[in-house]
Amino acid sequence: MQKRELGAGGPMVSAIGLGCMSFAGAFGPTTEAESHACLDAALAAGIDFFDTANIYGMGVSETVLGRWLASRRPRVVIATKASIVNGTPRSFDNSEAHLRAELEGSLRRLGRDHVELFYIHRRDVRVPLEDVVGTLARLIEEGKIGGYGLSEVAPSTLRRAHALHPCRAVQNEYSLWTRQPELGLIRACKELGVAFVPFSPVGRGMFGDTALRLDQVQDGFRARNPRFTEPNFSANIALIDGFRAYARARGVPTAQLALAWVLAQGPHLIPIPGTRSAAHLAELAGAAKLVLTPADLAEIDRLLPPGFAHGDRYSDDQIRGVERYC
């Protein structure tokens, strides 16, 4: 698989990474054996960049990944995150004490003495950005993390943080039906030499070869998400059906085409689709070899123009902690 730089001066990683949130059952039940099979398939496909977080299953995702790392000893790049405090409603903590404690817990679960990338999962506005970046810089100096990243932030926050200490990556949602990062964030990352790591690049399952049914999206996250509730759900399915037909005409899987579109938006983009299926993982990995022509990109834009999606990408509760800059 082709490689891309994880931020200026950072390690070269596979152009497509693997998001490990689903290993904690976020989108349906799974087993550790199934998760390990998926990780094996990723490695076989040339994927060497794995993304997790302490909050995914309250440590389950990191534990599953850590056991796989211990049994395989692969040469891979690991990213994890901290700052979300579980609760109702959930809250955020960017204090040095919290970040250090959570990082130590992540390292124990992963079976490592450091991670290559450590994200602030959500900003805590009570803690000045200068203090947060200061903490991250100290963790880098101590060898606990190779670099830091930010998640769900505005371009202005990235620029401020990067001026204090170079940021390695920004992780925000980005896909054919979520294109807000085009309003400044992708450009800012390119200007600063920061990798942009899109999560949910295939729309949480919406860009599959077979249209989802409403009864298939009644799991925790999607059941509460505006895009997966009626009447928005049916409207979105109908619009994406045209894209599905275009993928069939090109002879490629729908999710693969959607992921190839993300990759085509710039060489500094490293999407991290998630899946519980080894077969689906191999299909997604094929996006790295799929070359889209200007005509392809124009037709995709015609079929799914920016802003086509019905419903906000998050509910009022889900968007808590996200920096809304547009």
C-alpha positions as CSV (number, residue, x, y, z in Angstrom):
1,M,0.0,0.0,0.0
2,Q,1.1,3.5,-0.7
3,K,2.5,5.5,2.2
4,R,1.7,9.0,3.5
5,E,3.5,11.2,6.0
6,L,1.8,11.5,9.4
7,G,2.5,15.2,9.7
8,A,5.7,17.0,8.7
9,G,8.6,14.9,10.1
10,G,6.3,12.2,11.3
11,P,6.4,8.5,10.4
12,M,5.4,7.3,7.0
13,V,2.2,5.2,7.4
14,S,-0.3,3.4,5.1
15,A,-2.5,5.8,3.2
16,I,-5.5,4.1,4.9
17,G,-5.5,3.4,8.6
18,L,-7.9,1.4,10.6
19,G,-10.3,2.9,13.2
20,C,-10.7,0.5,16.1
21,M,-13.9,1.9,17.7
22,S,-16.0,-1.0,16.4
23,F,-13.9,-3.5,18.4
24,A,-15.7,-2.3,21.5
25,G,-19.1,-3.1,20.0
26,A,-20.0,0.5,19.0
27,F,-21.8,-0.6,15.9
28,G,-23.0,-4.0,16.9
29,P,-21.8,-7.1,18.8
30,T,-18.4,-8.6,18.0
31,T,-15.8,-10.8,19.6
32,E,-12.1,-10.4,20.3
33,A,-11.4,-13.2,17.8
34,E,-13.3,-11.3,15.0
35,S,-11.4,-8.1,15.9
36,H,-8.0,-9.9,15.7
37,A,-9.0,-11.4,12.4
38,C,-9.8,-7.9,11.1
39,L,-6.4,-6.6,12.4
40,D,-4.7,-9.5,10.7
41,A,-6.4,-8.7,7.4
42,A,-5.4,-5.1,7.8
43,L,-1.8,-6.0,8.2
44,A,-1.9,-8.4,5.2
45,A,-3.3,-5.5,3.2
46,G,-0.4,-3.2,4.1
47,I,-2.2,-1.2,6.8
48,D,0.1,-0.2,9.6
49,F,-1.7,2.7,11.2
50,F,-4.2,1.9,14.0
51,D,-6.4,4.4,15.8
52,T,-8.1,3.8,19.1
53,A,-9.2,5.8,22.3
54,N,-9.5,5.2,26.0
55,I,-13.3,5.9,25.8
56,Y,-14.0,3.2,23.2
57,G,-15.8,0.7,25.3
58,M,-14.1,2.2,28.4
59,G,-10.8,0.7,27.4
60,V,-12.1,-2.4,25.6
61,S,-10.8,-1.3,22.2
62,E,-7.3,-0.6,23.5
63,T,-7.3,-3.9,25.4
64,V,-8.3,-5.9,22.3
65,L,-5.7,-4.0,20.2
66,G,-3.0,-4.5,22.9
67,R,-3.5,-8.3,23.1
68,W,-3.2,-8.5,19.3
69,L,0.0,-6.4,19.4
70,A,1.4,-8.7,22.1
71,S,0.7,-11.8,20.1
72,R,1.9,-10.6,16.7
73,R,4.6,-8.0,17.5
74,P,4.0,-6.1,14.3
75,R,5.8,-2.9,13.3
76,V,2.9,-0.5,13.4
77,V,2.0,3.1,14.3
78,I,-0.6,3.5,17.1
79,A,-2.7,6.6,17.9
80,T,-4.9,6.9,20.9
81,K,-6.9,9.7,22.6
82,A,-8.0,11.1,25.9
83,S,-10.0,13.9,27.6
84,I,-13.6,12.6,27.3
85,V,-15.0,11.8,30.7
86,N,-17.8,9.2,30.6
87,G,-21.1,10.3,32.2
88,T,-24.5,11.8,31.6
89,P,-23.9,14.3,30.1
90,R,-20.4,13.5,29.2
91,S,-17.7,16.1,30.1
92,F,-14.1,16.9,29.1
93,D,-10.9,17.2,31.0
94,N,-7.7,18.7,29.5
95,S,-5.9,19.1,32.8
96,E,-2.3,17.7,32.9
97,A,-3.2,15.4,35.8
98,H,-6.1,13.8,33.8
99,L,-4.2,13.5,30.5
100,R,-1.2,11.9,32.2
101,A,-3.3,9.4,34.1
102,E,-5.4,8.5,31.1
103,L,-2.3,8.1,28.9
104,E,-0.7,5.8,31.5
105,G,-3.9,3.7,31.4
106,S,-3.8,3.5,27.7
107,L,-0.2,2.5,27.6
108,R,-0.9,-0.4,30.1
109,R,-3.8,-1.6,28.0
110,L,-1.8,-1.4,24.8
111,G,1.2,-3.0,26.3
112,R,3.5,-0.2,25.2
113,D,5.8,2.3,26.8
114,H,4.8,5.0,24.3
115,V,2.4,5.8,21.4
116,E,3.3,7.5,18.2
117,L,0.3,9.8,18.3
118,F,-1.8,11.1,21.2
119,Y,-4.9,13.2,20.5
120,I,-6.9,15.6,22.7
121,H,-10.2,13.9,21.9
122,R,-12.2,17.0,22.7
123,R,-11.2,20.5,23.9
124,D,-12.0,21.4,27.5
125,V,-12.5,25.2,27.4
126,R,-11.8,25.6,31.1
127,V,-8.1,24.8,30.4
128,P,-6.2,27.4,28.3
129,L,-4.9,26.0,25.1
130,E,-1.4,27.1,26.0
131,D,-1.5,24.9,29.1
132,V,-2.8,21.9,27.1
133,V,-0.1,22.2,24.5
134,G,2.5,22.6,27.2
135,T,1.4,19.3,28.7
136,L,1.7,17.6,25.4
137,A,5.1,19.1,24.7
138,R,6.3,17.7,28.0
139,L,4.9,14.2,27.2
140,I,6.8,14.4,23.9
141,E,10.1,15.4,25.7
142,E,9.6,12.5,28.1
143,G,9.2,10.0,25.2
144,K,5.7,9.0,26.2
145,I,4.2,10.2,22.9
146,G,5.8,10.8,19.5
147,G,3.6,13.7,18.6
148,Y,0.2,15.2,19.5
149,G,-3.0,15.6,17.6
150,L,-6.3,17.4,18.0
151,S,-9.8,16.1,17.3
152,E,-13.0,17.9,16.2
153,V,-11.4,21.4,16.3
154,A,-11.7,24.5,14.3
155,P,-8.9,25.8,12.0
156,S,-8.3,28.7,14.4
157,T,-7.6,26.3,17.3
158,L,-5.2,24.3,15.1
159,R,-3.3,27.4,14.1
160,R,-3.0,28.6,17.7
161,A,-1.8,25.2,18.9
162,H,0.6,24.7,16.1
163,A,2.3,28.0,16.8
164,L,2.9,26.9,20.4
165,H,4.3,23.4,19.4
166,P,4.0,21.7,16.0
167,C,0.9,19.5,15.8
168,R,1.2,16.2,14.0
169,A,-2.5,15.5,13.0
170,V,-6.1,16.6,13.2
171,Q,-8.9,14.1,13.3
172,N,-12.3,15.3,12.3
173,E,-15.2,13.7,10.6
174,Y,-15.0,13.9,6.8
175,S,-16.7,12.0,4.0
176,L,-19.0,12.6,1.0
177,W,-21.8,13.5,3.3
178,T,-19.8,15.5,5.9
179,R,-17.8,18.2,4.1
180,Q,-17.4,21.0,6.6
181,P,-13.6,20.5,6.8
182,E,-13.4,21.9,3.3
183,L,-14.3,25.3,4.9
184,G,-10.7,25.9,6.0
185,L,-9.6,22.9,8.1
186,I,-8.1,20.8,5.2
187,R,-6.4,23.9,3.8
188,A,-4.9,24.8,7.2
189,C,-3.6,21.3,7.7
190,K,-1.9,21.4,4.3
191,E,-0.4,24.9,4.9
192,L,1.0,23.8,8.3
193,G,2.2,20.4,7.3
194,V,-0.3,18.6,9.6
195,A,-1.9,15.3,8.6
196,F,-5.7,15.4,8.3
197,V,-7.1,12.1,9.6
198,P,-10.8,11.7,8.6
199,F,-12.9,9.4,10.7
200,S,-16.2,7.9,9.5
201,P,-15.0,8.3,5.9
202,V,-17.7,5.9,4.6
203,G,-20.6,7.5,6.5
204,R,-21.0,4.9,9.3
205,G,-22.1,2.3,6.9
206,M,-24.3,4.4,4.6
207,F,-22.0,3.9,1.6
208,G,-22.3,0.1,1.4
209,D,-23.3,-1.8,-1.7
210,T,-26.6,-2.6,-0.2
211,A,-28.7,0.2,1.3
212,L,-29.1,0.0,5.1
213,R,-32.6,-0.7,6.5
214,L,-33.9,1.4,9.4
215,D,-33.9,-1.7,11.7
216,Q,-30.2,-2.1,11.1
217,V,-29.3,1.3,12.6
218,Q,-31.0,0.9,16.0
219,D,-27.6,0.5,17.8
220,G,-26.6,3.1,20.3
221,F,-25.0,5.9,18.3
222,R,-27.0,5.7,15.0
223,A,-30.3,5.3,16.8
224,R,-29.9,8.8,18.2
225,N,-28.3,10.4,15.2
226,P,-30.4,12.8,13.1
227,R,-29.2,11.4,9.8
228,F,-30.3,7.9,10.7
229,T,-33.8,8.8,11.9
230,E,-36.8,9.4,9.8
231,P,-37.6,11.3,7.6
232,N,-33.9,12.0,7.1
233,F,-32.8,8.4,6.8
234,S,-35.0,7.5,3.8
235,A,-34.1,10.8,2.1
236,N,-30.4,10.0,2.5
237,I,-30.8,6.5,1.3
238,A,-32.5,7.7,-1.9
239,L,-29.7,10.2,-2.6
240,I,-26.9,7.8,-2.0
241,D,-28.6,5.2,-4.3
242,G,-27.4,7.2,-7.3
243,F,-23.9,7.0,-6.1
244,R,-24.3,3.3,-5.5
245,A,-25.4,2.9,-9.2
246,Y,-22.3,4.9,-10.3
247,A,-20.0,2.6,-8.3
248,R,-21.7,-0.5,-9.9
249,A,-21.2,1.0,-13.4
250,R,-17.5,1.5,-12.6
251,G,-17.3,-2.1,-11.3
252,V,-16.1,-1.1,-7.8
253,P,-17.6,-1.5,-4.3
254,T,-19.5,1.5,-3.2
255,A,-17.5,1.9,0.1
256,Q,-14.3,1.6,-1.9
257,L,-15.3,4.4,-4.2
258,A,-16.3,6.6,-1.3
259,L,-13.0,6.1,0.4
260,A,-11.0,6.7,-2.8
261,W,-12.8,10.0,-3.1
262,V,-11.6,11.0,0.4
263,L,-8.0,10.0,-0.5
264,A,-8.2,12.1,-3.7
265,Q,-8.8,15.3,-1.7
266,G,-5.1,15.6,-0.9
267,P,-1.9,13.7,-0.1
268,H,-2.0,14.8,3.5
269,L,-5.3,13.0,4.2
270,I,-5.1,9.6,5.9
271,P,-8.6,8.2,6.4
272,I,-9.3,5.7,9.1
273,P,-12.4,3.6,8.2
274,G,-13.7,1.2,10.9
275,T,-15.1,-2.3,10.3
276,R,-15.7,-5.5,12.2
277,S,-15.3,-7.6,9.0
278,A,-12.0,-8.9,7.6
279,A,-13.6,-9.2,4.2
280,H,-14.9,-5.6,4.3
281,L,-11.4,-4.5,5.4
282,A,-9.8,-6.0,2.4
283,E,-12.4,-4.2,0.2
284,L,-11.7,-0.9,1.8
285,A,-7.9,-1.3,1.5
286,G,-8.4,-1.5,-2.3
287,A,-9.3,2.2,-2.3
288,A,-5.6,3.0,-2.1
289,K,-5.2,1.6,-5.7
290,L,-8.3,3.2,-7.2
291,V,-7.4,6.2,-9.3
292,L,-10.3,8.7,-9.8
293,T,-10.2,10.9,-12.9
294,P,-11.3,14.5,-13.0
295,A,-14.5,13.2,-14.7
296,D,-15.1,10.8,-11.9
297,L,-14.7,13.6,-9.3
298,A,-17.1,15.9,-11.2
299,E,-19.7,13.2,-11.5
300,I,-19.5,12.3,-7.8
301,D,-19.9,16.0,-7.0
302,R,-23.0,16.1,-9.3
303,L,-24.5,13.1,-7.6
304,L,-23.7,14.1,-4.1
305,P,-23.1,17.9,-4.0
306,P,-21.8,19.4,-0.7
307,G,-24.5,19.7,1.8
308,F,-26.7,17.0,0.3
309,A,-27.2,15.1,3.5
310,H,-30.5,15.4,5.4
311,G,-30.0,16.0,9.1
312,D,-27.2,17.3,11.2
313,R,-24.2,15.0,11.6
314,Y,-24.7,14.9,15.4
315,S,-27.6,15.2,17.8
316,D,-27.4,18.0,20.4
317,D,-26.0,15.6,22.9
318,Q,-23.5,14.0,20.5
319,I,-22.1,17.4,19.3
320,R,-21.1,18.4,22.9
321,G,-17.4,19.4,22.9
322,V,-17.1,19.7,19.1
323,E,-15.9,23.1,17.9
324,R,-18.5,24.5,15.5
325,Y,-16.8,27.0,13.2
326,C,-19.2,27.1,10.3
